[in-house]
Structures are given as C-alpha cells and as structure tokens.
Amino acid sequence: MHVAQVDFKSANASPEFAKSLKETGFAVIKNHPIDTQLMADVFNEWKEFFASDYKMNYVYKNDTQDGLFPMNVSEKAVGYSVKDIKEFYHYYTWGQYPKELSNKTKDLYQQMNLVAVTLLNWVEENLPEDIRKSLSEPLTSMINGSNQTLMRILHYPPLTGNEEKGAVRAGAHGDINLLTVLVAASQSGLQVKGSDDKWYDVPADPGMLAINIGDMLETATNGFYKSTLHQVINPLDDSRHLSRYSIPLFLHPRPDVRLSSSKTAGEFLEERLRALGIKK
C-alpha cells in the first residue's frame, strides 16, 4: 500500500490528496504552512506538563470532556479489553487550559484548524455528484459554528516491561470525526491497515502532517470515503525506554449536523465516547 505524500502548495494538491484518501484512507502532507518551530515549542511545553505534579489540577470533566485524561482512565479501543498505554489532554477553545503554559498551543490549534478546513474543502471539491447530493448539507458547512473540533496532546510513557498483558500504546481504531490532522510525532510507531489486512508504517518525518478519514466522514458519504484502522505499536528497540508525544487535531461538525437518516453528529459522538470508556 502506498500512502501518498502531497505537496500542500502544488497545483494538483486537491485531487492528489482526495485520491490518496480514497485509496488508503490516509495522506501525508508536506510543504504545509504550519510553523515547524511552533510545533517543536508546543511539544516541549507539554513534555514539561506531563512530567509535572500540577497536571492533576486539570483532570477532565466528564460532561464536557476537556482536560487531562490520566493513565488510569485512558481509553480502550473498541473491541479491546485492555486500556491503551497513554495519557492525554483534550484542548477545546472553550475548555480548560493550563495557566502554566504559554499561548503557543492555542496558536498551533488555529494553524492546524486552518489546514484542516482547507483539506475538507479539497475532499468536497472531489466528491462525485451523487455523493455530494446525498449529503444533508455541504461538508464545509457542517463545520460552520462548530465548537467541537478538538486538539489532543498525547503522551505515551516509556515501557517498563510490567505493562498489562496485551496492552499497546494505541489499539487498532478508527477516529470518530471528519478528518484528523496529525503533526509528526516525536517517534515512529503509527501504522495503517491496508485493504490487504496488512499493517504499514505511516511516514513520520519532521515537518510532515499525517491526515486520515474519520468515521463521521465515512458515515456522511455513505462509505465512499472509508475510515481506515490505525494503531500505535509498542517499540522493540531502545526507543521503548523513551516517551512518545503526538498531537492530532480532530475536525468535528456541529452536534446538530445529520450524518445519516438515523444519526446526528452529537448522537454519534456520545455513543462512541461511551464505547471507548472515557465518558460515563
């Protein structure tokens, strides 16, 4: 399987991006406008956050799902009985934000969101007419006024050898949302499942973005675009002794958007959060 590397500034970027998503569920974006120094600075600030004691002042709120999800409440991929080996922070523009951090994370959110909106436009531009007509509203209007787009800052701690049997950094899963924009992680480990049921490494070169389809986009397009399973594997080399950090942005529609005749985006999200075990 080949995950295309698309030049964000290329004249053919839109159809090349849509083609890669259609064929693999993923694409890698290079030459993008997100400030790479800003990305590095944000990673460094969150490394300090996860290593701190004050992080526990920001434990998530069940109703709103913003804040820190500690190791002991980490999610379980659907179908898995063991929790992932990770802790993470949910940042929404309206949610909890650590006062110990600068505003760089907020700046990165805005830059990533602008890229995500552009990519959703590219998806829409390349939709077949019959799929376009079947939508409850245009994809790009589904996100108008949405306050649900989420930045997740992930920390996968060093492996000690004492992990619960069967536990992995992130079990095989599909994302919930429309599109996911992922800045290159501090280590490799992300894999995507091909149509041949084999797992393939996703390039994680600094300065590149990995993009994948979420389940909401699959539902809205009636399966034209398919959300692809992906996972983060446990390293076997010396990097297992190091933390891994990752920052995805999940582009979400408004809760009232009808994804199908039977389900709104809000209902879809609620159902999945409960299945993942991170909302009671």
N, C-alpha and C positions, 0 to 999 in steps of 0.2 A: 504494500500500500504506500502511496506517495502523498504526503501532506504538503501542499504547495506553499512555497514562500512567495508572497505577493508584495511587490513594491507599492507602498501606500500612495506614492506620487506618480506612479505610472499611468499613462492614458488608458491602459487596459485593466486597471486595478479592479474596477467594479465587476466585469464579467469573470475575470480570473478568480476573484475571491468567491463569487457565487458558485462557480464551477467546483472549486475545491470543497466548499461546504456541502454541495450536493453529492459529491462522490465519496467524501470521507467523514463529513460532519465536523471537520476541523480545517483551519488555515493558519499559517504563520505570516504575520505582517512585519515587514522590515521597512526601514526608512520612514518611520512614523514620526508624528510631531510631538510626542510626549518627551518631556525633558528628562534625559537619562541621569543627569546629576541629581535632579529632584527625586527620581526613583531610588537612587542609592542613599540619599539622605533619609528618606522615609523608612527604608529598610533598617537603617542604623538606629533611628529613634525607636522603632518597635522592638528591636533586639533588646534595647535597654528596658523597655516597658515589660516585656515578658520575663526578664530576669529580675524584676523588682518585686518588692512586697506590696507597694501601693496599688498594683494592678487589681488586687482583690476589692478595692474601693469601687470598681466599675463592673461588678458582676452583672450579667444580663438581667433584663426584666422579662418575665415570661410573656406578658401581654404584648409587649412591643418588640421583643427580640433584639434589642440593641444592647451592646456592651460585651463584656468578656464571658466566653464560654470556657470554663476551666477544664482541665483534663478529665475530671471525674464526671462531667456531664457532656462530654464530647458525643457527637452524633454517631449512630450506627448506619452504615449504608443499608438501603432497603434490601432485605434478604439475608443480612448478616446478623449473627447473634453476639458478636464481639465489637466493642467500641473501637473507633479509629484511634490511632496513637497521635493525638494532636490537641492543641488548644487554639482558640481563635477569638477574634474580636469583630463584632458587627458594627460598622460605622454607617449610619444614615445621616443625611444633612440635618435632620431634626433631632437626632438622638444623643445619647451620652458621648462625651468626648473628653479624653484625659487632659486635665489642665496642665499636666507636666509636659505635654508635647507642644511643639510649635504648630503653626497652621499649615505646615508643608503637606500633611496628609490630606487636608481639605483641598489644597491646590492640586494635588495629584488626582483626587477624586474628580474634580472638574475637568481636568485634561483627559482622563480616561473616559469620562462620560461623553465628551465631545467626539472622541474617536468612535465610541460605541454607537452613537447616533448616526454618524456617517456610515458605518458598516451596515446598520439596519436599513438605511436608505439604499445601499448597494443591493442588499437582499431583495428589497421591494422592487427596485428597477429591473431585476432579472427574473421576477416571478412570471410564470405562464399566465395568460389572460384568464383562464378558467379558475386558477387558484386565487388570483387577485380578486375576482368577482365573488368567490365563496367566503371571503373574509367578512367578519361583522363590521369592520372598519379598516382603513389602511393601516399597515403595520406601524408606520411612522406616527400616526395619530394615536395609536394605542398607548404611547409613552407620554403624550402631552398631558402635563399636570400630574404625572406620577410622582409620588414621594417614596416609592418602594425600591428604587434602584439602590443596591447595596454594595459597599466595599467590605470585603472580608480579609482581614490580615491574619494569616495562618502561621503558627509555629509548630513544627514537628520536632520534638526534643530528640537529643541523642538516644540511640538504642543501647540498652544496658544488658540485654540478654535475658532479662527477667520479665519480659512482656508476656501478657496473657497469650496462651496458645491460640494461634490463628489470627492474632492481631496484626494489622498492617497500618501504614500511615494514612492511607485513604482507600477503603474498599471500592470495588468497581461500582460506579454510579453514573447516572445522567444528571445534569443540572436541571433545576426547576424552571428557570427563567426563559427569556427570549434568546439573548446572546450573552456569552461570557467573554470578557476581555481580561487576559492574564498577563501581567508583566513577568518577564523572565525570572524564574525562581533562583534562589541562592545555590541550589544544587539541582542536578537532573533527577529523574525518578518518575516524571509524568509519562504515562503510556495511554495509547488509544487502542481500542479494539477494532480491528478491521472486519470487513464483510466475510473474510475467510476464518473468523473466530480466533485469529492470532493477535498477540499484543505487539504494538510498535511504539518505539520511543518517539516522543514529540521533541523537536529541537528546542533547546533552552538557552540559546546564545544570548549574552547580554545585549540589550537594546532591541530584542525582538519581542513581539506580542504573540501569544497563542490565543486563537479565537475558536470557540466551539458553540454549537447549537444547543439550546436548552429545550426541555420537554414542552414548554409553553409554545415555542415556535413550531415544534412538530405537531402539536395539537391544533394550533391555529391554521396551519397549512395542510391539515388533513393528511399528514405523513409525507408530503412532498419533500420537505426537509426532515431528516431523521436525527434525533438526538443520539449522539454516539457515547457508548460507555467508555469511561476513562478511570484511571486509578493512579495512586502514587505508591510505588513499591518500596519495600524496605531494602536499603542498600546492603550489599555484601562486602564491599571494600572498606577501607579505613574511614570513608565519609560517614559510616554508620555512627561514628563517635561524635559527629558534628550535628548541630541543629540545622534544620532546613526551614527557610522562610519563603512565603509565597503570598502574592496579593492579587486576587481576582476581583473584577467588578462585574456584578450580575445585573444586567439591564432588564428591568421589570416594567410591565404595563400597569396601568391603573387597576385597582381591585375590581372595578365595575365592568371592565372590558370582558366581552363574551368571547371566550376562546373556542367554544363549540356550542351546539344547541343545548347541551346538558350542564355546562360548567363555566363559571366566570373565573377570571384570574385570581380573585380573592379566595374563592372556594378551592381552587386548585392548590394554591399556596398553603392554605390552612391544612388541607388533607396531607400534603407532603411533609410539612413540619412535624406533624404528629407521628407520621410513619417513621421519620428519622429519629424520633425520640427527644427532640430538643424543644418541643412545646407540649405542655401538659393540658 
